Amino acid sequence: MTTLIDPFSRKINYLRISVTDHCNYRCFYCRDEFHNNRTTRSEVLSLEEIARIARLFSELGVSKVRLTGGEPLIRKNILSLVEMLGKIPNINDMPLSTNAHLLKQHAQELQHLGVNRVNISIDSLQEKRFSDITRGGDLSKVIKGIDAAITAGMHPIKLNMVVMQDTNADEIEAMLDFAIDREIDIRFIETMPIGTSGIEASRQHISQADILARVEAHLKQDLQKIQLHDTDGPAHNYQIINSKSRVGVISAVSDNFCTTCNRVRLTAKGQLILCLGQENSVSLRDAIRAHKTDDEIKQIIINAIGKKPEKHEFDTNINNIELRQMVEIGG
């Protein structure tokens, strides 16, 4: 089996697939206030096209495929796609990233079809604040979705909280307690300057060091760092002693993880994005619709990986990504 190795000797074994660039929430750090998605159905990869690309990546050594959006659970026939992906040899890890608004009605079947774990975005436990951040989201539905995932036996379940100094930083401790009480994991995410909305939110940036200091003070314990596994994402994870929960921080800005990057992203429109913080990409949708063979498309993928940049440039140059909307590229 061919293995995808980038120019900096990093093994690429993790593909994030955005199944839609639409979302039923409008989080202010994810897209501009007046951003309206004008994507047409013909521009978006079909379920069969997504499954084909995932299969080709699996034949190139990718074993982890994460379904993202937008909000993936609003994609029509999403369960059919999950079933297709679950039948692809060598894909042994198929997590889902979701805002959990629709998770209650889908959790059991998703788990049955092979979605073994789930990451859930939740930036506040206060109803009004949650609604303000998401521009109309329903906190009660999200919490019901979290509890449904627990009941369905998904594991691990990770809560993702984007921490912002003047918006929700005072809830770090409450979010920790919420996760520990439910015996699930919690990850705090630094703001990232992607799109004008992300750039604006990054004015409220809080560093990993400051977040961890708050966590340790609240827990009254030092944290035990957990060793990363081969296909793990970018978080620095720690076991909370005398608890079944773990806490992590995704520190894209203050302590970037570029040297261990093992992933690429496929957008709903079929663009293969090599780095969240760089412009370079290649259209796999165009290759498929030009009736390229499997071998030809795999060579396109291999050539693209050969151009994966060493790192993002969040700290020196954001001009190349300021026009992106996070909701459109899958996070």
N, C-alpha and C positions, 0 to 999 in steps of 0.2 A: 504494500500500500504506500502511495506517495504521501509524504509528510510536508505540510506547509511550513516553511521556515522563512522568516523575513530577513532583510539585509543585516539585521542586528542580532541574528541567531536566536530570535524568539520563535517558539513553536506556536503556531496558530491552531488552536483546537476548540474554539468557542465562537459560535455565530449567533448574533442577536438579530432576530427577524422582526421588523415592524410590519404587522399585518394590515395596519390602517394608519393613516395620518390624521384621522378624525378622532375627537375625544368628546365625551359628554361633560367634562370639566374644562375650565379655562384658567388654570393656575397662573398667577401673574408673573411667575419667574420662568414659565414654560413658553408662553406666547404673548404677543402684544395685545393690548386691550381690544383693539379693533381688527385684529387678524381674523379673517374668514377664509376657511379652506375651500378652494375652488377646484380641487382635484376631481377629475371625472372618472367614471368607472373604467373606461378603456385605458386610462393611464396606470391603473393599479394592477399589480400582478394577480393573476387568478390563483385559486387554491392549488391547482395542478402545477402551475409555474413555480409557486413557492416550494411545493413538495419536491419538484425536480431539482431545483437549486440546492435544497437541503440535502438531497441524496448525493448530488455531485460533491458537495462539501464533505459529506460523510466518507465518500470514497477517497477524499484527499486527507483524511485523518481527523476531521472534526467529530467530536463525540458529544458535545454539549450544544444544544440549540435552545435559545431563550425566545419566547414569544412576547413581543412588546407592541406598543402603539406609538402615538395616540393611545387609545384605550382598546386593547385587543378584543375584549368581550363584546364590543359593539360590531365587530366584523361578522357579516352574515355567514352562517354555516361554519363558525369557528370550530365547533366540535368535530366537524368532518375533517378539517385540516389537522386537528390534533390527532385524530385517528390515522390519517395518512402518514404523518410524521412518526407516529409511534411504531409503524411497521418498517421503518427504514433501518436496515442493519447498521450496527456500530454507533447509532445514537442512543446513548444510555442515560442521558440526563436532559430532561425537557421541562425546565421551570417556566413560570409565567410571571410577568410584571403587570400589575393592574392597580387601578384605584379602588377596586373592590365594590364599587357601586352596584354591579350586577353579579357579584361573586356568589351571593347566597343561593341563587337558583341554578348555578352551574358547578359549584364546587365538587359535589359528589361525582358527577359524570366526568369532569375533568380529571379527577384523581383516578377514576376507573380506566380512563383512556391513556393514562401515562404521564399526566402532569404531576410530577412527584413532589414539587414544592412551589412556593409562591412568594413573591416580593410584593408588598402592599404599600403604596404611597399614602401617608397620613401625616400631615404637618401640624395638626393641632387637635387637642381633645376638648376644645371649647367650641360649642356649636356656631356662635356668631363669627368667631375668628376663622374657623374652618370654612365657613361659607364665604367670608371675605377673601381668603387666600385662593380658593378654588373658583371664585365668582359664581356662587350658587350651588356648590356641592352639598350633599346631605350626609352629615356625619353619622347619623343613626344607621343608614344603610351600609356605610363602610364598616362600622363595628359589627353589624350583623354578618357582613361578608367575612370578616376576620374570624368570627366564631364559627361560621359554616365551614371554613377551611380547616379549623381545628377539629371539628366534628368529623369531617371527611377523612381525616388522618394524613393530611399533607404535612410534610416535615422535611426540612425546617421551614417554618413560616417566619419571614423577616419583614419587619416594619421599616419603612424608609422615611426619614424625616429630614427635609431640607431646612437647615438651621439658619435663621436670619436674625441679626442682632436686635432690630427694632420691631420685629414682627412676632416671633414665637420662641426666642431663645430662653425665655423664662419658663418654658415647658419642658426643658430637657429632663429634669428630675421626674416630672409627672409621667412623661413618656416611658422612662425607664421602669417606673413602678407598674405602669399599665402592662408592659411586656412581661415583666417578671411574674406578675399576678396570673397571666395567661400561659406562662411557661413557653413563650416564643421569643424570638430574637429581635433586637432593635439596632438599626444603623443610622447614624447621623451623617448627613451629607453636606459638605461645603458647597456654597453657591458657586456656579460656574458661569463665566462670562460668554454665554452662547446666545446670540441674538440680542437685539436691543433690550428685550425684557430681562434676559439673564445678566446683561451688563448692568442694568439698573439695580437688580436684586443683589448683585455682587458688592454694591456699596454697603451692604449690611453683612459683609463676610465675617465669619468667625473661624479661626484656625482650628485644625485638629488638636493642637496642644491645649488650647483653651477649652475645647469641648471635653477632652479626656480629663482635664483637671476638675471640671465640674462633675463628671461622672464619678471619679474616684472619691471626691469629697462627699458626694451624696451616698455612695455605697459604703463608705468608710473602710475601703480595702484597696490594695494594689491590684491591678488587673494582670491576669496571666495570658500572655499572647498566644494565639493558636497558630500553628504552622499551616501555611497555605497548601492546598492540594493542587494537582496539576491543572485542573480546569476552573479553579476558583476565580471569582471576580476580583475587583481591586481593593476591597475593604481591608483595613487592618482590624482583625477580629480578636476579641478577648473573652475568655470564659468568666462569668460572674460566679464567684465562689459561693457554695451552698445554694445554688440555683441551677435550673435546667436551661436558663437563658444565656445568650451571648450578646455582647455589645460590640459594635464595629463603627469605624469612621471611614468614610470615603473622602480622601483628601486630595482631590485633583489639583488644587492650587498650592496649598502650603507645603505639601510633602508628596509630590506627584509619584505615580506608580508606573510611569512609562517604561521603565527598564524591565518590568515583568508583564507588559501587555501581551495578552494571548488571544485577542478578539478582534473581529471586524463586524460591521453592521450592514444589514441589507434593509433598505428603505422599502416602504409599500410600493413605490414606483420602480423598484428594481435597481436602484443605485447601490453599488457596493462601496460603502464608506470605510476608508482604511484607518481613519483617526477622527475622533469626535472633535478635535480641535484643529483640524486642517481641512482644506477644501477638496483635496484630491479624491476622486472617485471614478468608478467605471460602471457603465450600464449593462447589467446582466439581462435586463428585460429586452433591450434592443438585440442582444445576441440571440436570445431565445426566439424572438419574433422574426429574426432574420434566418431562422431555421438552421442555426449552427448545430453541429453534432455534439454529443456529450463530451467527446475528447476535445473538441474545439473550445467549448465553454470552460472546461477544466483548465485548458491552457491559458485562457483569458484570466481566470482566477489566479493561477500560478504567477502570471506576469504582473498582475495587480499587487499581489503580496510582495513581489520584488520591489515595489515602489512605496511600501508602507514606511512612513516617516519615523524617525527615531523618537520624537516626542511632540506633544502639543506645545503651543507658545502662548498660553494664557497670560503668563507674566510679562511677556515682551511685545506681543502683537495679537490683537483681537480683530483687526480690520478685516481679515480674511473670513471671519465667521460671523460678523456682526449682523448680517442679513438673514441668517438662518433662524428658524423657529424650532426650538427643541422638540415640540410636539410632532414635527414632520420628519425627524431623523431617528426617533426611537430611543433617545437617552443613552 
